[in-house]
Amino acid sequence: MSRQSQRLKHAIEVQKPTEANDGGGQYVQTWSKVCDAFADIMDPKPYETISAEQAGQRITHTIKMRYMAGTAVTSAMRIKYGSRYFYIKTVINNNEENRWLTITAEEKS
């Protein structure tokens, strides 16, 4: 077992936005599960925070997870961890190796 996989201690759910009929003819945004995974949720490094602020984004966490073939994780999605929600800002396929994803996200309630 690699060192990286030993740190994947957070059971998460990746979710995507969907629209559902509210019964009154209106559509409301809801979230549906894309997949379950294990991840490492960390506070961002100082240079990541500064870089994000310069780009006009607010980053509160960095999340590392395994790349999952057939499952495209995008910035339109969010990650649910328990009762916490992390809205994805960027997704990086580390070294384009299709092994690990590094995600920057903002936690919102």
Secondary structure, DSSP 8 states (H G I E B T S, - for coil): --HHHHT--EEEEEEEEEEEE-SSS-EEEEEEEEEEEEEEEE---HHHHHHHHHTT----EEEEEE--TT----TT-EEEETTEEEEEEEEEEGGG-SSEEEEEEEEE-
